């Protein structure tokens, strides 16, 4: 029953294209999608999700420094794709400092 109500709700949205029709379901011009951000409620996760694919320098509580881009953001972890292409998982409670870099980082 939930999925039927959900489909009705999404199919009755107005279309954003310049054609002369009234609903999203009649064409593929919609840019709407569902996004579940359950658990991503605090400020750090929101900033990490907003600045996805932006270069940053992260310092962990153990003193390890990592430069790369966010690859995946979870409830209690962040996957960072480092400059050499490896993906490093950092637990959120181990992050000590984040410095957002304005330009692309070349190594």
C-alpha positions in Angstrom: 0.0 0.0 0.0 2.9 2.4 0.8 4.4 2.0 -2.7 1.1 2.6 -4.4 0.6 5.9 -2.5 4.1 6.9 -3.3 3.8 6.2 -7.0 0.5 8.2 -7.1 2.2 11.1 -5.3 5.2 11.2 -7.7 3.2 10.7 -10.9 1.0 13.8 -10.1 3.9 16.2 -10.0 3.9 18.9 -12.7 6.5 18.5 -15.4 9.3 21.0 -15.8 9.8 20.9 -19.6 8.4 23.2 -22.1 6.0 20.7 -23.8 2.2 21.0 -23.4 1.5 18.2 -21.0 0.8 18.2 -17.3 2.6 15.3 -15.6 6.0 13.8 -15.2 4.8 10.3 -16.0 4.2 11.1 -19.7 7.9 11.9 -20.5 11.4 11.4 -19.4 12.2 15.0 -18.8 12.0 14.9 -15.0 15.1 15.6 -12.9 13.4 14.6 -9.7 14.6 11.6 -7.7 14.1 10.2 -4.2 16.9 10.6 -1.7 17.0 8.9 1.6 19.1 10.9 4.1 18.1 9.0 7.2 20.8 9.4 9.8 22.6 12.2 8.0 21.2 14.8 10.3 24.2 16.4 12.0 26.3 19.2 10.5 29.4 17.2 9.6 27.6 14.7 7.5 25.6 17.4 5.8 28.8 19.3 4.9 30.5 16.1 3.7 27.5 15.2 1.5 27.2 18.8 0.2 31.0 19.0 -0.7 31.2 15.6 -2.3 34.0 15.3 -4.9 35.6 18.5 -3.5 39.3 18.1 -2.5 40.0 18.2 1.2 42.7 17.5 3.7 41.7 15.4 6.7 43.7 15.0 9.9 42.7 12.1 12.1 43.0 11.9 15.9 46.1 9.7 15.4 47.9 12.5 13.4 47.5 10.9 10.0 46.9 13.4 7.2 45.0 12.4 4.1 44.3 14.5 0.9 41.6 13.4 -1.4 37.9 13.6 -2.3 34.9 12.2 -0.5 33.8 9.0 -2.3 31.0 7.8 0.0 29.4 9.3 3.2 27.8 7.0 5.7 26.3 7.5 9.2 29.5 6.9 11.0 32.2 6.8 8.3 33.6 8.6 5.3 35.2 7.0 2.3 37.9 9.2 0.8 39.5 8.6 -2.6 43.1 9.6 -2.1 45.3 11.1 -4.8 46.8 7.8 -5.8 43.4 6.3 -6.4 43.0 4.2 -3.3 39.8 4.5 -1.2 40.4 5.0 2.6 37.6 4.6 5.1 37.8 7.0 8.1 35.5 6.7 11.0 33.7 9.9 11.8 34.7 10.0 15.4 38.4 9.7 14.5 38.3 12.9 12.3 40.1 15.7 14.1 40.2 18.4 11.5 39.0 19.0 7.9 40.5 21.6 5.6 38.5 22.2 2.4 40.8 23.0 -0.6 39.6 25.5 -3.1 41.4 24.2 -6.2 42.2 20.8 -7.6 45.1 19.2 -6.0 47.8 17.9 -8.3 50.5 15.6 -7.1 
